[in-house]
Amino acid sequence: MTTSHVKVLIHVNDVLDEGTSRPLLTCLREVPGVTQVSFDPKQEHLIVVQYQPNTTSSKELLESVLKHGHQAQLIGL
């Protein structure tokens, strides 16, 4: 049985850089079912999260970002 993965793009209203993004990326990586978190400093508002939809959801990922004190929206992929 193969495990499916889904990617979601999260737009964070705050400007992120490598330093300010680190705690947020760590928080997202700790969500059960998350398999990859990507951030490119050249696109300072965007985070790509790959996850297993049978374990977590895009809504839960967004809630993690919001609980971390950021305003954000799901964009999708």
N, C-alpha and C positions, 0 to 999 in steps of 0.2 A: 504494500500500500504506500503510495506516495503522499507526502504532505504538501498541500497547496499553500502558496504564499501570495499575498496581496501587497501592493504598494500604495501608499497614500502620501500626498504632498500636503504639508501643513505650512500655512503662511502665518508667520509670527509678526505682529505689528511692530514690535521693537526691532531696532537694528542690532543684529548679532554679529559678533566677531569670534575668533577662536577662543578667546578668554571667557567672554560672557556666555557663549553657547555651551561650554563644557558641562556645567551642572545640569542644564536642560537635556543635553544628549545622554548623559548618564542616567537621568531620571527615566527617559524613554527606553533606554536599553534594559532597565530593570523591570519593565512591564512584562509579565509572563506572555510568551508567544511572539515577542519581538525578536526578529532574527538579524536585522541590520538597521542602522540609523546612519544617514549620510547628511553632511552639511558642507556646503562650498562657500567659503567666505566671500567669494565674488558675487554670490546671490544671497545677500545678508539677511533676507527675511524668510528663506525657504529651508525646510527640513523634509527629507524623504525618509519614510519609515516603511520597512518591509516587515510583515507580520503574518502569523498563522490565523486566519479568520475563525477557525474552530476553537481558538484559545482566547482571543481578544477581539476588539472591534475598533474601527476608526473613531467612534464616539469615545471609547475609553481612552484612546491615545490623546484625543483633543482635551479630554478632562484632565489628564495628567499634565499637559502643558498649562492649562488654565490654573490648576492647583499650584503650579510652580510660580504663579504670579505674572504670567504673560497673557496678553490678549492675542487670540489667534483664531484662525478659521481653517476648516478643511477645504482643500481644493480638489483633491482626488488625482488619479492618474489613469 
